[in-house]
Amino acid sequence: MLEIQITATNIRYTDGGVSTVHVQFQSKDSEGAINLSGYIPLTPDEYLGHEALSSLKEVVRTKLIERLQPEA
């Protein structure tokens, strides 16, 4: 299983409100053979309520799976 570590969240504001959030992450498998890093862009609606690291990890995991296994 891939262990995901949140390394940063970059919040961009427009007109006094949140416009986008980039959640930066690093990940590797238990053997160290697979390494992933990057960021997942979230909308303000997706970010609200997911400020806790455990919640953000699950959002990142879900978005990664969606990208790796797109619908046919």
All heavy atoms as a GROMACS GRO file, in nm:
protein
  560
    1MET      N    1   0.083  -0.118   0.000
    1MET     CA    2   0.000   0.000   0.000
    1MET      C    3   0.088   0.125   0.000
    1MET      O    4   0.193   0.127   0.062
    1MET     CB    5  -0.091   0.000   0.123
    1MET     CG    6  -0.175   0.123   0.136
    1MET     SD    7  -0.302   0.101   0.260
    1MET     CE    8  -0.442   0.146   0.166
    2LEU      N    9   0.042   0.227  -0.068
    2LEU     CA   10   0.118   0.352  -0.075
    2LEU      C   11   0.089   0.438   0.048
    2LEU      O   12  -0.026   0.460   0.083
    2LEU     CB   13   0.079   0.431  -0.201
    2LEU     CG   14   0.119   0.370  -0.334
    2LEU    CD1   15   0.062   0.451  -0.447
    2LEU    CD2   16   0.269   0.361  -0.346
    3GLU      N   17   0.196   0.483   0.111
    3GLU     CA   18   0.184   0.575   0.223
    3GLU      C   19   0.192   0.717   0.168
    3GLU      O   20   0.289   0.752   0.100
    3GLU     CB   21   0.295   0.552   0.325
    3GLU     CG   22   0.292   0.646   0.442
    3GLU     CD   23   0.164   0.637   0.525
    3GLU    OE1   24   0.109   0.525   0.537
    3GLU    OE2   25   0.121   0.739   0.576
    4ILE      N   26   0.091   0.798   0.194
    4ILE     CA   27   0.086   0.935   0.142
    4ILE      C   28   0.122   1.032   0.252
    4ILE      O   29   0.070   1.023   0.364
    4ILE     CB   30  -0.055   0.967   0.087
    4ILE    CG1   31  -0.082   0.879  -0.035
    4ILE    CG2   32  -0.066   1.114   0.051
    4ILE    CD1   33  -0.222   0.890  -0.090
    5GLN      N   34   0.212   1.124   0.220
    5GLN     CA   35   0.251   1.229   0.313
    5GLN      C   36   0.217   1.364   0.249
    5GLN      O   37   0.262   1.393   0.138
    5GLN     CB   38   0.400   1.221   0.342
    5GLN     CG   39   0.449   1.330   0.434
    5GLN     CD   40   0.600   1.323   0.455
    5GLN    OE1   41   0.670   1.246   0.391
    5GLN    NE2   42   0.649   1.404   0.545
    6ILE      N   43   0.137   1.444   0.317
    6ILE     CA   44   0.106   1.578   0.270
    6ILE      C   45   0.224   1.667   0.306
    6ILE      O   46   0.265   1.673   0.423
    6ILE     CB   47  -0.023   1.634   0.337
    6ILE    CG1   48  -0.141   1.540   0.313
    6ILE    CG2   49  -0.051   1.775   0.289
    6ILE    CD1   50  -0.183   1.523   0.170
    7THR      N   51   0.282   1.734   0.206
    7THR     CA   52   0.399   1.818   0.231
    7THR      C   53   0.366   1.966   0.237
    7THR      O   54   0.439   2.043   0.298
    7THR     CB   55   0.507   1.793   0.125
    7THR    OG1   56   0.453   1.819  -0.005
    7THR    CG2   57   0.558   1.649   0.132
    8ALA      N   58   0.256   2.008   0.173
    8ALA     CA   59   0.217   2.150   0.175
    8ALA      C   60   0.078   2.166   0.117
    8ALA      O   61   0.031   2.081   0.041
    8ALA     CB   62   0.316   2.234   0.096
    9THR      N   63   0.015   2.274   0.155
    9THR     CA   64  -0.109   2.317   0.088
    9THR      C   65  -0.089   2.462   0.048
    9THR      O   66  -0.048   2.545   0.130
    9THR     CB   67  -0.232   2.304   0.179
    9THR    OG1   68  -0.209   2.374   0.301
    9THR    CG2   69  -0.265   2.160   0.210
   10ASN      N   70  -0.111   2.489  -0.078
   10ASN     CA   71  -0.099   2.624  -0.130
   10ASN      C   72  -0.238   2.674  -0.164
   10ASN      O   73  -0.305   2.620  -0.252
   10ASN     CB   74  -0.011   2.627  -0.255
   10ASN     CG   75   0.132   2.587  -0.224
   10ASN    OD1   76   0.187   2.628  -0.124
   10ASN    ND2   77   0.190   2.505  -0.309
   11ILE      N   78  -0.281   2.777  -0.094
   11ILE     CA   79  -0.414   2.832  -0.112
   11ILE      C   80  -0.403   2.961  -0.192
   11ILE      O   81  -0.326   3.050  -0.155
   11ILE     CB   82  -0.483   2.857   0.023
   11ILE    CG1   83  -0.489   2.727   0.103
   11ILE    CG2   84  -0.621   2.916   0.003
   11ILE    CD1   85  -0.536   2.744   0.246
   12ARG      N   86  -0.478   2.970  -0.301
   12ARG     CA   87  -0.479   3.090  -0.384
   12ARG      C   88  -0.612   3.162  -0.365
   12ARG      O   89  -0.717   3.099  -0.368
   12ARG     CB   90  -0.457   3.054  -0.530
   12ARG     CG   91  -0.321   2.994  -0.550
   12ARG     CD   92  -0.292   2.965  -0.693
   12ARG     NE   93  -0.159   2.907  -0.699
   12ARG     CZ   94  -0.104   2.860  -0.806
   12ARG    NH1   95  -0.170   2.864  -0.920
   12ARG    NH2   96   0.016   2.810  -0.804
   13TYR      N   97  -0.601   3.292  -0.346
   13TYR     CA   98  -0.719   3.373  -0.320
   13TYR      C   99  -0.748   3.465  -0.438
   13TYR      O  100  -0.656   3.514  -0.503
   13TYR     CB  101  -0.697   3.460  -0.196
   13TYR     CG  102  -0.681   3.379  -0.069
   13TYR    CD1  103  -0.556   3.339  -0.026
   13TYR    CD2  104  -0.792   3.344   0.007
   13TYR    CE1  105  -0.541   3.265   0.090
   13TYR    CE2  106  -0.778   3.270   0.123
   13TYR     CZ  107  -0.653   3.232   0.165
   13TYR     OH  108  -0.638   3.158   0.279
   14THR      N  109  -0.875   3.488  -0.464
   14THR     CA  110  -0.921   3.583  -0.564
   14THR      C  111  -1.042   3.655  -0.507
   14THR      O  112  -1.134   3.590  -0.457
   14THR     CB  113  -0.961   3.513  -0.695
   14THR    OG1  114  -0.849   3.438  -0.742
   14THR    CG2  115  -1.004   3.611  -0.801
   15ASP      N  116  -1.039   3.787  -0.514
   15ASP     CA  117  -1.151   3.868  -0.465
   15ASP      C  118  -1.189   3.835  -0.321
   15ASP      O  119  -1.306   3.824  -0.287
   15ASP     CB  120  -1.273   3.854  -0.556
   15ASP     CG  121  -1.246   3.901  -0.698
   15ASP    OD1  122  -1.168   3.999  -0.714
   15ASP    OD2  123  -1.299   3.841  -0.792
   16GLY      N  124  -1.090   3.813  -0.236
   16GLY     CA  125  -1.115   3.789  -0.095
   16GLY      C  126  -1.158   3.648  -0.059
   16GLY      O  127  -1.185   3.619   0.057
   17GLY      N  128  -1.166   3.558  -0.156
   17GLY     CA  129  -1.206   3.420  -0.128
   17GLY      C  130  -1.107   3.322  -0.188
   17GLY      O  131  -1.022   3.357  -0.269
   18VAL      N  132  -1.118   3.198  -0.146
   18VAL     CA  133  -1.031   3.092  -0.198
   18VAL      C  134  -1.070   3.060  -0.341
   18VAL      O  135  -1.188   3.038  -0.371
   18VAL     CB  136  -1.043   2.965  -0.110
   18VAL    CG1  137  -0.961   2.851  -0.168
   18VAL    CG2  138  -1.001   2.994   0.033
   19SER      N  139  -0.972   3.061  -0.432
   19SER     CA  140  -1.000   3.026  -0.572
   19SER      C  141  -0.957   2.884  -0.604
   19SER      O  142  -1.030   2.810  -0.670
   19SER     CB  143  -0.933   3.125  -0.668
   19SER     OG  144  -0.793   3.122  -0.653
   20THR      N  145  -0.839   2.843  -0.560
   20THR     CA  146  -0.792   2.706  -0.578
   20THR      C  147  -0.700   2.668  -0.462
   20THR      O  148  -0.642   2.754  -0.396
   20THR     CB  149  -0.711   2.685  -0.709
   20THR    OG1  150  -0.599   2.774  -0.708
   20THR    CG2  151  -0.795   2.708  -0.832
   21VAL      N  152  -0.687   2.538  -0.442
   21VAL     CA  153  -0.596   2.485  -0.340
   21VAL      C  154  -0.516   2.373  -0.404
   21VAL      O  155  -0.573   2.283  -0.466
   21VAL     CB  156  -0.674   2.430  -0.218
   21VAL    CG1  157  -0.577   2.372  -0.116
   21VAL    CG2  158  -0.761   2.538  -0.156
   22HIS      N  159  -0.384   2.382  -0.394
   22HIS     CA  160  -0.297   2.274  -0.442
   22HIS      C  161  -0.244   2.201  -0.320
   22HIS      O  162  -0.177   2.260  -0.235
   22HIS     CB  163  -0.180   2.329  -0.523
   22HIS     CG  164  -0.221   2.381  -0.657
   22HIS    ND1  165  -0.132   2.437  -0.744
   22HIS    CD2  166  -0.340   2.385  -0.719
   22HIS    CE1  167  -0.195   2.474  -0.854
   22HIS    NE2  168  -0.322   2.443  -0.841
   23VAL      N  169  -0.275   2.072  -0.311
   23VAL     CA  170  -0.228   1.989  -0.200
   23VAL      C  171  -0.108   1.910  -0.252
   23VAL      O  172  -0.121   1.822  -0.337
   23VAL     CB  173  -0.338   1.893  -0.151
   23VAL    CG1  174  -0.286   1.808  -0.036
   23VAL    CG2  175  -0.462   1.971  -0.109
   24GLN      N  176   0.011   1.945  -0.204
   24GLN     CA  177   0.133   1.878  -0.247
   24GLN      C  178   0.154   1.754  -0.162
   24GLN      O  179   0.124   1.754  -0.042
   24GLN     CB  180   0.252   1.972  -0.235
   24GLN     CG  181   0.242   2.090  -0.328
   24GLN     CD  182   0.358   2.186  -0.313
   24GLN    OE1  183   0.424   2.191  -0.210
   24GLN    NE2  184   0.382   2.264  -0.417
   25PHE      N  185   0.206   1.648  -0.227
   25PHE     CA  186   0.222   1.522  -0.156
   25PHE      C  187   0.345   1.446  -0.205
   25PHE      O  188   0.397   1.474  -0.313
   25PHE     CB  189   0.098   1.434  -0.176
   25PHE     CG  190   0.084   1.382  -0.316
   25PHE    CD1  191   0.138   1.260  -0.353
   25PHE    CD2  192   0.021   1.458  -0.413
   25PHE    CE1  193   0.128   1.213  -0.483
   25PHE    CE2  194   0.011   1.413  -0.543
   25PHE     CZ  195   0.064   1.291  -0.578
   26GLN      N  196   0.388   1.352  -0.124
   26GLN     CA  197   0.489   1.252  -0.160
   26GLN      C  198   0.433   1.118  -0.117
   26GLN      O  199   0.360   1.109  -0.019
   26GLN     CB  200   0.621   1.277  -0.088
   26GLN     CG  201   0.692   1.402  -0.131
   26GLN     CD  202   0.822   1.421  -0.055
   26GLN    OE1  203   0.842   1.368   0.054
   26GLN    NE2  204   0.911   1.499  -0.113
   27SER      N  205   0.469   1.015  -0.192
   27SER     CA  206   0.418   0.883  -0.160
   27SER      C  207   0.518   0.777  -0.204
   27SER      O  208   0.591   0.796  -0.302
   27SER     CB  209   0.284   0.862  -0.230
   27SER     OG  210   0.231   0.735  -0.200
   28LYS      N  211   0.522   0.668  -0.130
   28LYS     CA  212   0.604   0.554  -0.170
   28LYS      C  213   0.540   0.427  -0.115
   28LYS      O  214   0.465   0.430  -0.018
   28LYS     CB  215   0.748   0.566  -0.126
   28LYS     CG  216   0.768   0.566   0.023
   28LYS     CD  217   0.915   0.578   0.057
   28LYS     CE  218   0.933   0.578   0.207
   28LYS     NZ  219   1.073   0.582   0.245
   29ASP      N  220   0.572   0.315  -0.180
   29ASP     CA  221   0.521   0.188  -0.130
   29ASP      C  222   0.612   0.137  -0.018
   29ASP      O  223   0.717   0.194   0.009
   29ASP     CB  224   0.504   0.086  -0.243
   29ASP     CG  225   0.637   0.037  -0.299
   29ASP    OD1  226   0.741   0.102  -0.277
   29ASP    OD2  227   0.637  -0.066  -0.367
   30SER      N  228   0.570   0.030   0.046
   30SER     CA  229   0.643  -0.021   0.162
   30SER      C  230   0.783  -0.071   0.127
   30SER      O  231   0.870  -0.076   0.212
   30SER     CB  232   0.563  -0.132   0.231
   30SER     OG  233   0.538  -0.237   0.139
   31GLU      N  234   0.805  -0.109   0.001
   31GLU     CA  235   0.936  -0.158  -0.041
   31GLU      C  236   1.025  -0.047  -0.096
   31GLU      O  237   1.142  -0.069  -0.125
   31GLU     CB  238   0.918  -0.267  -0.147
   31GLU     CG  239   0.845  -0.388  -0.096
   31GLU     CD  240   0.814  -0.488  -0.205
   31GLU    OE1  241   0.859  -0.468  -0.320
   31GLU    OE2  242   0.744  -0.584  -0.175
   32GLY      N  243   0.970   0.071  -0.115
   32GLY     CA  244   1.047   0.182  -0.170
   32GLY      C  245   1.069   0.172  -0.320
   32GLY      O  246   1.152   0.243  -0.376
   33ALA      N  247   0.995   0.082  -0.387
   33ALA     CA  248   1.014   0.063  -0.530
   33ALA      C  249   0.932   0.163  -0.612
   33ALA      O  250   0.967   0.194  -0.726
   33ALA     CB  251   0.974  -0.079  -0.570
   34ILE      N  252   0.824   0.212  -0.557
   34ILE     CA  253   0.738   0.307  -0.626
   34ILE      C  254   0.738   0.438  -0.550
   34ILE      O  255   0.712   0.440  -0.429
   34ILE     CB  256   0.593   0.254  -0.638
   34ILE    CG1  257   0.591   0.126  -0.719
   34ILE    CG2  258   0.503   0.359  -0.700
   34ILE    CD1  259   0.456   0.057  -0.719
   35ASN      N  260   0.769   0.547  -0.620
   35ASN     CA  261   0.769   0.680  -0.561
   35ASN      C  262   0.679   0.770  -0.644
   35ASN      O  263   0.688   0.770  -0.766
   35ASN     CB  264   0.909   0.740  -0.558
   35ASN     CG  265   1.001   0.666  -0.465
   35ASN    OD1  266   0.977   0.660  -0.346
   35ASN    ND2  267   1.105   0.606  -0.521
   36LEU      N  268   0.596   0.847  -0.577
   36LEU     CA  269   0.510   0.944  -0.643
   36LEU      C  270   0.523   1.076  -0.570
   36LEU      O  271   0.538   1.079  -0.448
   36LEU     CB  272   0.363   0.902  -0.638
   36LEU     CG  273   0.323   0.773  -0.707
   36LEU    CD1  274   0.180   0.735  -0.669
   36LEU    CD2  275   0.333   0.791  -0.857
   37SER      N  276   0.514   1.185  -0.645
   37SER     CA  277   0.507   1.316  -0.582
   37SER      C  278   0.438   1.409  -0.679
   37SER      O  279   0.433   1.385  -0.800
   37SER     CB  280   0.646   1.369  -0.546
   37SER     OG  281   0.722   1.390  -0.663
   38GLY      N  282   0.381   1.514  -0.626
   38GLY     CA  283   0.313   1.610  -0.710
   38GLY      C  284   0.213   1.689  -0.629
   38GLY      O  285   0.228   1.703  -0.507
   39TYR      N  286   0.112   1.739  -0.698
   39TYR     CA  287   0.007   1.810  -0.627
   39TYR      C  288  -0.128   1.774  -0.687
   39TYR      O  289  -0.138   1.736  -0.803
   39TYR     CB  290   0.029   1.961  -0.630
   39TYR     CG  291   0.004   2.026  -0.764
   39TYR    CD1  292  -0.122   2.076  -0.797
   39TYR    CD2  293   0.106   2.038  -0.858
   39TYR    CE1  294  -0.145   2.135  -0.921
   39TYR    CE2  295   0.083   2.096  -0.980
   39TYR     CZ  296  -0.042   2.146  -1.012
   39TYR     OH  297  -0.065   2.204  -1.133
   40ILE      N  298  -0.229   1.786  -0.606
   40ILE     CA  299  -0.366   1.763  -0.648
   40ILE      C  300  -0.438   1.897  -0.636
   40ILE      O  301  -0.442   1.954  -0.526
   40ILE     CB  302  -0.436   1.656  -0.561
   40ILE    CG1  303  -0.366   1.521  -0.572
   40ILE    CG2  304  -0.584   1.646  -0.595
   40ILE    CD1  305  -0.377   1.454  -0.706
   41PRO      N  306  -0.492   1.950  -0.746
   41PRO     CA  307  -0.568   2.075  -0.736
   41PRO      C  308  -0.709   2.047  -0.685
   41PRO      O  309  -0.774   1.952  -0.728
   41PRO     CB  310  -0.570   2.126  -0.880
   41PRO     CG  311  -0.557   2.004  -0.964
   41PRO     CD  312  -0.476   1.906  -0.884
   42LEU      N  313  -0.753   2.127  -0.590
   42LEU     CA  314  -0.887   2.116  -0.535
   42LEU      C  315  -0.962   2.247  -0.555
   42LEU      O  316  -0.902   2.354  -0.548
   42LEU     CB  317  -0.883   2.084  -0.386
   42LEU     CG  318  -0.814   1.955  -0.342
   42LEU    CD1  319  -0.817   1.943  -0.190
   42LEU    CD2  320  -0.879   1.835  -0.406
   43THR      N  321  -1.090   2.236  -0.575
   43THR     CA  322  -1.175   2.355  -0.579
   43THR      C  323  -1.203   2.397  -0.434
   43THR      O  324  -1.184   2.317  -0.341
   43THR     CB  325  -1.308   2.326  -0.650
   43THR    OG1  326  -1.381   2.231  -0.573
   43THR    CG2  327  -1.286   2.273  -0.791
   44PRO      N  328  -1.249   2.519  -0.415
   44PRO     CA  329  -1.284   2.560  -0.278
   44PRO      C  330  -1.387   2.467  -0.213
   44PRO      O  331  -1.376   2.437  -0.094
   44PRO     CB  332  -1.341   2.701  -0.296
   44PRO     CG  333  -1.276   2.751  -0.421
   44PRO     CD  334  -1.262   2.631  -0.509
   45ASP      N  335  -1.483   2.420  -0.290
   45ASP     CA  336  -1.584   2.328  -0.235
   45ASP      C  337  -1.522   2.195  -0.193
   45ASP      O  338  -1.563   2.135  -0.094
   45ASP     CB  339  -1.696   2.303  -0.336
   45ASP     CG  340  -1.782   2.427  -0.358
   45ASP    OD1  341  -1.786   2.514  -0.268
   45ASP    OD2  342  -1.843   2.436  -0.465
   46GLU      N  343  -1.426   2.145  -0.270
   46GLU     CA  344  -1.360   2.018  -0.236
   46GLU      C  345  -1.272   2.034  -0.112
   46GLU      O  346  -1.256   1.941  -0.034
   46GLU     CB  347  -1.275   1.968  -0.352
   46GLU     CG  348  -1.354   1.921  -0.470
   46GLU     CD  349  -1.264   1.887  -0.588
   46GLU    OE1  350  -1.172   1.967  -0.619
   46GLU    OE2  351  -1.287   1.783  -0.649
   47TYR      N  352  -1.213   2.151  -0.095
   47TYR     CA  353  -1.120   2.174   0.016
   47TYR      C  354  -1.194   2.194   0.148
   47TYR      O  355  -1.149   2.145   0.252
   47TYR     CB  356  -1.031   2.294  -0.013
   47TYR     CG  357  -0.931   2.322   0.096
   47TYR    CD1  358  -0.824   2.236   0.118
   47TYR    CD2  359  -0.944   2.433   0.177
   47TYR    CE1  360  -0.732   2.261   0.218
   47TYR    CE2  361  -0.851   2.459   0.278
   47TYR     CZ  362  -0.747   2.373   0.297
   47TYR     OH  363  -0.656   2.396   0.397
   48LEU      N  364  -1.304   2.263   0.146
   48LEU     CA  365  -1.376   2.292   0.270
   48LEU      C  366  -1.413   2.162   0.342
   48LEU      O  367  -1.471   2.071   0.284
   48LEU     CB  368  -1.502   2.374   0.243
   48LEU     CG  369  -1.479   2.517   0.199
   48LEU    CD1  370  -1.611   2.585   0.167
   48LEU    CD2  371  -1.404   2.596   0.304
   49GLY      N  372  -1.379   2.156   0.467
   49GLY     CA  373  -1.408   2.038   0.546
   49GLY      C  374  -1.300   1.932   0.541
   49GLY      O  375  -1.307   1.832   0.609
   50HIS      N  376  -1.196   1.953   0.459
   50HIS     CA  377  -1.088   1.855   0.447
   50HIS      C  378  -0.954   1.913   0.493
   50HIS      O  379  -0.849   1.873   0.447
   50HIS     CB  380  -1.075   1.807   0.301
   50HIS     CG  381  -1.193   1.729   0.256
   50HIS    ND1  382  -1.289   1.784   0.176
   50HIS    CD2  383  -1.231   1.603   0.281
   50HIS    CE1  384  -1.382   1.693   0.153
   50HIS    NE2  385  -1.348   1.582   0.216
   51GLU      N  386  -0.960   2.007   0.584
   51GLU     CA  387  -0.838   2.072   0.627
   51GLU      C  388  -0.750   1.981   0.714
   51GLU      O  389  -0.630   1.999   0.719
   51GLU     CB  390  -0.870   2.201   0.702
   51GLU     CG  391  -0.927   2.310   0.614
   51GLU     CD  392  -1.077   2.298   0.590
   51GLU    OE1  393  -1.140   2.204   0.645
   51GLU    OE2  394  -1.132   2.381   0.518
   52ALA      N  395  -0.808   1.885   0.781
   52ALA     CA  396  -0.728   1.792   0.862
   52ALA      C  397  -0.642   1.705   0.770
   52ALA      O  398  -0.685   1.666   0.662
   52ALA     CB  399  -0.820   1.704   0.947
   53LEU      N  400  -0.521   1.676   0.813
   53LEU     CA  401  -0.429   1.597   0.729
   53LEU      C  402  -0.486   1.461   0.692
   53LEU      O  403  -0.469   1.416   0.580
   53LEU     CB  404  -0.294   1.581   0.798
   53LEU     CG  405  -0.206   1.705   0.803
   53LEU    CD1  406  -0.076   1.675   0.877
   53LEU    CD2  407  -0.176   1.757   0.664
   54SER      N  408  -0.552   1.395   0.786
   54SER     CA  409  -0.608   1.263   0.756
   54SER      C  410  -0.713   1.273   0.646
   54SER      O  411  -0.720   1.187   0.557
   54SER     CB  412  -0.667   1.200   0.881
   54SER     OG  413  -0.769   1.282   0.935
   55SER      N  414  -0.793   1.379   0.647
   55SER     CA  415  -0.894   1.398   0.542
   55SER      C  416  -0.828   1.430   0.408
   55SER      O  417  -0.870   1.378   0.305
   55SER     CB  418  -0.991   1.510   0.580
   55SER     OG  419  -1.065   1.475   0.694
   56LEU      N  420  -0.727   1.515   0.411
   56LEU     CA  421  -0.657   1.550   0.287
   56LEU      C  422  -0.588   1.428   0.226
   56LEU      O  423  -0.585   1.413   0.104
   56LEU     CB  424  -0.555   1.661   0.312
   56LEU     CG  425  -0.612   1.801   0.325
   56LEU    CD1  426  -0.501   1.900   0.362
   56LEU    CD2  427  -0.682   1.845   0.198
   57LYS      N  428  -0.534   1.341   0.310
   57LYS     CA  429  -0.470   1.219   0.258
   57LYS      C  430  -0.571   1.133   0.181
   57LYS      O  431  -0.539   1.079   0.076
   57LYS     CB  432  -0.410   1.136   0.372
   57LYS     CG  433  -0.282   1.192   0.427
   57LYS     CD  434  -0.230   1.102   0.538
   57LYS     CE  435  -0.106   1.158   0.601
   57LYS     NZ  436  -0.053   1.070   0.706
   58GLU      N  437  -0.691   1.122   0.233
   58GLU     CA  438  -0.793   1.042   0.166
   58GLU      C  439  -0.836   1.107   0.035
   58GLU      O  440  -0.861   1.038  -0.065
   58GLU     CB  441  -0.912   1.017   0.257
   58GLU     CG  442  -0.883   0.918   0.367
   58GLU     CD  443  -0.825   0.787   0.314
   58GLU    OE1  444  -0.881   0.728   0.219
   58GLU    OE2  445  -0.722   0.743   0.368
   59VAL      N  446  -0.846   1.239   0.033
   59VAL     CA  447  -0.881   1.310  -0.090
   59VAL      C  448  -0.772   1.287  -0.195
   59VAL      O  449  -0.800   1.256  -0.310
   59VAL     CB  450  -0.902   1.461  -0.064
   59VAL    CG1  451  -0.915   1.537  -0.196
   59VAL    CG2  452  -1.024   1.483   0.023
   60VAL      N  453  -0.645   1.300  -0.154
   60VAL     CA  454  -0.533   1.277  -0.246
   60VAL      C  455  -0.535   1.134  -0.297
   60VAL      O  456  -0.521   1.108  -0.416
   60VAL     CB  457  -0.398   1.310  -0.178
   60VAL    CG1  458  -0.281   1.259  -0.260
   60VAL    CG2  459  -0.386   1.460  -0.155
   61ARG      N  460  -0.555   1.036  -0.208
   61ARG     CA  461  -0.559   0.895  -0.247
   61ARG      C  462  -0.670   0.871  -0.351
   61ARG      O  463  -0.649   0.808  -0.453
   61ARG     CB  464  -0.581   0.806  -0.125
   61ARG     CG  465  -0.578   0.656  -0.155
   61ARG     CD  466  -0.602   0.572  -0.031
   61ARG     NE  467  -0.521   0.608   0.083
   61ARG     CZ  468  -0.393   0.572   0.099
   61ARG    NH1  469  -0.333   0.498   0.006
   61ARG    NH2  470  -0.327   0.607   0.207
   62THR      N  471  -0.788   0.926  -0.325
   62THR     CA  472  -0.901   0.910  -0.417
   62THR      C  473  -0.871   0.972  -0.553
   62THR      O  474  -0.896   0.910  -0.658
   62THR     CB  475  -1.028   0.974  -0.357
   62THR    OG1  476  -1.057   0.908  -0.233
   62THR    CG2  477  -1.147   0.960  -0.450
   63LYS      N  478  -0.816   1.093  -0.553
   63LYS     CA  479  -0.785   1.162  -0.680
   63LYS      C  480  -0.676   1.087  -0.756
   63LYS      O  481  -0.680   1.079  -0.879
   63LYS     CB  482  -0.744   1.306  -0.653
   63LYS     CG  483  -0.851   1.391  -0.591
   63LYS     CD  484  -0.936   1.452  -0.697
   63LYS     CE  485  -1.036   1.546  -0.632
   63LYS     NZ  486  -1.128   1.600  -0.729
   64LEU      N  487  -0.576   1.032  -0.686
   64LEU     CA  488  -0.471   0.955  -0.752
   64LEU      C  489  -0.529   0.831  -0.820
   64LEU      O  490  -0.496   0.800  -0.935
   64LEU     CB  491  -0.364   0.912  -0.652
   64LEU     CG  492  -0.259   1.013  -0.615
   64LEU    CD1  493  -0.172   0.960  -0.502
   64LEU    CD2  494  -0.174   1.050  -0.734
   65ILE      N  495  -0.615   0.761  -0.750
   65ILE     CA  496  -0.677   0.641  -0.806
   65ILE      C  497  -0.760   0.677  -0.929
   65ILE      O  498  -0.754   0.608  -1.031
   65ILE     CB  499  -0.763   0.568  -0.700
   65ILE    CG1  500  -0.671   0.507  -0.594
   65ILE    CG2  501  -0.851   0.462  -0.764
   65ILE    CD1  502  -0.742   0.456  -0.472
   66GLU      N  503  -0.832   0.788  -0.922
   66GLU     CA  504  -0.911   0.833  -1.038
   66GLU      C  505  -0.822   0.860  -1.158
   66GLU      O  506  -0.858   0.829  -1.271
   66GLU     CB  507  -0.990   0.959  -1.002
   66GLU     CG  508  -1.106   0.935  -0.909
   66GLU     CD  509  -1.171   1.064  -0.862
   66GLU    OE1  510  -1.129   1.175  -0.905
   66GLU    OE2  511  -1.266   1.056  -0.781
   67ARG      N  512  -0.703   0.918  -1.134
   67ARG     CA  513  -0.612   0.948  -1.244
   67ARG      C  514  -0.545   0.822  -1.300
   67ARG      O  515  -0.521   0.811  -1.419
   67ARG     CB  516  -0.503   1.045  -1.198
   67ARG     CG  517  -0.553   1.181  -1.162
   67ARG     CD  518  -0.522   1.281  -1.270
   67ARG     NE  519  -0.572   1.412  -1.235
   67ARG     CZ  520  -0.496   1.521  -1.225
   67ARG    NH1  521  -0.368   1.514  -1.246
   67ARG    NH2  522  -0.552   1.635  -1.196
   68LEU      N  523  -0.514   0.728  -1.211
   68LEU     CA  524  -0.446   0.607  -1.254
   68LEU      C  525  -0.539   0.505  -1.319
   68LEU      O  526  -0.496   0.422  -1.396
   68LEU     CB  527  -0.374   0.542  -1.135
   68LEU     CG  528  -0.257   0.622  -1.078
   68LEU    CD1  529  -0.208   0.558  -0.949
   68LEU    CD2  530  -0.144   0.633  -1.179
   69GLN      N  531  -0.667   0.511  -1.283
   69GLN     CA  532  -0.765   0.418  -1.338
   69GLN      C  533  -0.883   0.496  -1.398
   69GLN      O  534  -0.994   0.489  -1.348
   69GLN     CB  535  -0.818   0.325  -1.229
   69GLN     CG  536  -0.713   0.235  -1.170
   69GLN     CD  537  -0.770   0.148  -1.060
   69GLN    OE1  538  -0.870   0.179  -0.996
   69GLN    NE2  539  -0.705   0.035  -1.037
   70PRO      N  540  -0.857   0.569  -1.508
   70PRO     CA  541  -0.968   0.644  -1.568
   70PRO      C  542  -1.073   0.551  -1.624
   70PRO      O  543  -1.044   0.436  -1.660
   70PRO     CB  544  -0.899   0.725  -1.679
   70PRO     CG  545  -0.776   0.648  -1.711
   70PRO     CD  546  -0.735   0.579  -1.582
   71GLU      N  547  -1.196   0.601  -1.627
   71GLU     CA  548  -1.304   0.520  -1.683
   71GLU      C  549  -1.281   0.499  -1.832
   71GLU      O  550  -1.236   0.589  -1.902
   71GLU     CB  551  -1.438   0.590  -1.661
   71GLU     CG  552  -1.475   0.597  -1.514
   71GLU     CD  553  -1.610   0.662  -1.494
   71GLU    OE1  554  -1.696   0.652  -1.585
   71GLU    OE2  555  -1.630   0.721  -1.388
   72ALA      N  556  -1.312   0.380  -1.878
   72ALA     CA  557  -1.289   0.346  -2.020
   72ALA      C  558  -1.396   0.411  -2.108
   72ALA      O  559  -1.503   0.439  -2.070
   72ALA     CB  560  -1.293   0.196  -2.038
   0.00000   0.00000   0.00000
